[in-house]
Amino acid sequence: MVLSSVRSPATSAGLSNGWPGRAIREPSRRDAHYLHLKRLVLTLSAAAARCLEPTATYRILDIGSGRKPYFPIFEPYAREYIGVDPGDGLGPDVRGAAEHLPFADASADVIVSTQVLEHVDNPDATVAEWRRVLRPGGLVIASTHGMYLYHPIPSDHWRWTHTGLRKLFERNGLRVQSLEACERTLSVLVMLLGIHASTFADHHGFGWLFRSGLAGVHALIDRIDGVSTSQAIPDSALRWGAMPCSYVIVAEQPSGDPPQDAAPAPLPADCPAARIPTLV
């Protein structure tokens, strides 16, 4: 069953509260990753609101979806929201690698991919594949890391500067609409120190106490850096020494005549719920 793509604010709030991944959409200041997670969800939400028409609905593919933690951000715009991931588990609707998507040419309106590009074997093949499945005028809304810890899930290969990320998308045929750094350098330095210090505190049995103090530090940095209130930083404003933890890029498939065989690929027969996910 395809659910309505437009929800009341109360219903959308209920979805966000009950949907998997709330801890990364609404991070606690006790979380060592707070300064990154807070900025990422705000930047993704702003990109969706800026680039997607509120009166339109889209076929959205979430590439590397896991349990689709950011679905509540995109749900108001979704006619279909299909999670694609190579892993097992209850999260993805379709199993597939980011470089080899099981969809026809020009069969998606929007591709969402959060913190995936650093893990793929071949970023160029991945972005080229995203371009293949996008309809003319379709959008990629993706995030990936600049400065961050090594975190193999199960692999971790790449980090970008804003200039390198722009080149990756442009040389694979997508037109970059916006490229923004989520965090300011002070936030990133405090976050990296806090992650390592939290690990040390956990190992020595005083993690709870340390996180209580860390919440106060995060509240201070929130005020200094405007973590909860400031706008993301466009790539044109980044200067020598900038050290973002993550970027959000919005890129467009150039308009043109759509391929004649652009009908959406059928979903697997054992995947009846690969539409708007149902909250249970």
Backbone hydrogen bonds, N-H to C=O, Kabsch-Sander energy under -0.5 kcal/mol:
donor,donor_aa,acceptor,acceptor_aa,energy
3,L,1,M,-0.6
12,S,8,S,-2.6
13,A,9,P,-2.3
14,G,10,A,-2.1
15,L,11,T,-2.3
16,S,12,S,-2.4
17,N,13,A,-2.2
18,G,14,G,-1.8
19,W,15,L,-2.1
22,R,19,W,-0.7
24,I,21,G,-1.4
25,R,21,G,-1.6
26,E,22,R,-3.1
31,D,28,S,-1.7
34,Y,31,D,-2.0
36,H,33,H,-0.9
37,L,33,H,-2.8
38,K,34,Y,-2.9
39,R,35,L,-0.8
40,L,36,H,-2.4
41,V,37,L,-2.2
42,L,38,K,-1.7
43,T,39,R,-2.3
44,L,40,L,-2.6
45,S,41,V,-2.2
46,A,42,L,-2.2
47,A,43,T,-2.2
48,A,44,L,-2.4
49,A,45,S,-2.3
50,R,46,A,-2.0
51,C,47,A,-2.2
52,L,48,A,-2.1
56,A,53,E,-1.1
58,Y,77,Y,-2.7
60,I,58,Y,-0.8
60,I,80,E,-2.9
61,L,110,V,-2.5
62,D,60,I,-0.5
62,D,82,I,-2.8
63,I,61,L,-0.8
63,I,112,V,-2.8
64,G,84,V,-2.6
65,S,62,D,-0.8
65,S,84,V,-1.8
68,K,65,S,-2.1
71,F,68,K,-1.7
73,I,70,Y,-1.2
74,F,70,Y,-1.1
74,F,71,F,-0.6
75,E,71,F,-2.0
77,Y,74,F,-1.6
78,A,75,E,-1.4
79,R,58,Y,-3.1
80,E,58,Y,-1.7
82,I,60,I,-2.8
83,G,81,Y,-0.6
84,V,62,D,-3.2
85,D,94,V,-1.9
93,D,83,G,-1.9
94,V,83,G,-2.5
97,A,100,H,-0.7
100,H,97,A,-1.2
103,F,101,L,-1.5
106,A,132,R,-2.4
107,S,104,A,-0.9
107,S,133,V,-1.1
108,A,133,V,-2.4
109,D,59,R,-2.0
110,V,59,R,-1.9
111,I,139,L,-2.7
112,V,61,L,-3.1
113,S,141,I,-1.9
115,Q,113,S,-0.6
115,Q,143,S,-1.3
116,V,143,S,-0.9
117,L,143,S,-0.5
119,H,116,V,-2.6
120,V,116,V,-0.7
120,V,117,L,-0.6
126,T,122,N,-2.0
127,V,123,P,-2.6
128,A,124,D,-2.4
129,E,125,A,-1.8
130,W,126,T,-2.1
131,R,127,V,-2.2
132,R,128,A,-1.8
133,V,129,E,-1.7
134,L,130,W,-1.0
135,R,108,A,-2.7
137,G,253,Q,-2.7
138,G,135,R,-3.0
139,L,109,D,-2.0
140,V,251,A,-3.0
141,I,111,I,-3.1
142,A,140,V,-0.5
142,A,249,I,-2.5
143,S,113,S,-2.4
144,T,247,Y,-1.6
146,G,245,C,-2.6
147,M,244,P,-2.5
148,Y,146,G,-0.6
153,I,155,S,-1.5
157,H,118,E,-2.8
158,W,118,E,-1.5
160,W,145,H,-1.6
165,L,161,T,-2.2
166,R,162,H,-2.0
167,K,163,T,-2.0
168,L,164,G,-2.0
169,F,165,L,-1.7
170,E,166,R,-2.5
171,R,167,K,-2.7
172,N,169,F,-0.6
173,G,170,E,-1.6
174,L,169,F,-2.1
175,R,252,E,-2.8
176,V,174,L,-0.6
177,Q,250,V,-2.8
178,S,250,V,-1.8
180,E,248,V,-2.4
181,A,233,I,-3.0
182,C,246,S,-2.7
183,E,246,S,-0.5
188,V,184,R,-1.8
189,L,185,T,-2.5
190,V,186,L,-2.4
191,M,187,S,-2.4
192,L,188,V,-2.6
193,L,189,L,-2.0
194,G,190,V,-2.5
195,I,191,M,-2.5
196,H,192,L,-1.8
197,A,193,L,-2.5
198,S,194,G,-2.5
199,T,195,I,-2.0
200,F,196,H,-2.0
201,A,197,A,-2.7
202,D,198,S,-2.8
203,H,199,T,-2.2
204,H,200,F,-1.4
205,G,202,D,-1.2
206,F,201,A,-2.4
207,G,201,A,-0.6
210,F,206,F,-2.3
211,R,207,G,-2.5
212,S,208,W,-1.5
213,G,209,L,-1.6
214,L,210,F,-2.5
215,A,211,R,-2.0
216,G,212,S,-0.9
217,V,213,G,-1.8
218,H,214,L,-2.8
219,A,215,A,-1.9
220,L,216,G,-1.9
221,I,217,V,-2.6
222,D,218,H,-2.6
223,R,219,A,-1.5
224,I,220,L,-2.4
225,D,221,I,-3.3
226,G,222,D,-1.0
227,V,222,D,-1.0
229,T,226,G,-0.6
230,S,226,G,-3.2
233,I,181,A,-2.4
235,D,179,L,-2.4
237,A,234,P,-2.0
238,L,235,D,-1.2
242,A,239,R,-2.4
247,Y,144,T,-2.5
248,V,180,E,-2.3
249,I,142,A,-3.0
250,V,178,S,-2.8
251,A,140,V,-2.1
252,E,175,R,-3.3
253,Q,138,G,-3.0
262,A,259,P,-1.0
271,C,268,P,-1.7
274,A,271,C,-1.2
275,R,273,A,-1.5
280,V,278,T,-0.5
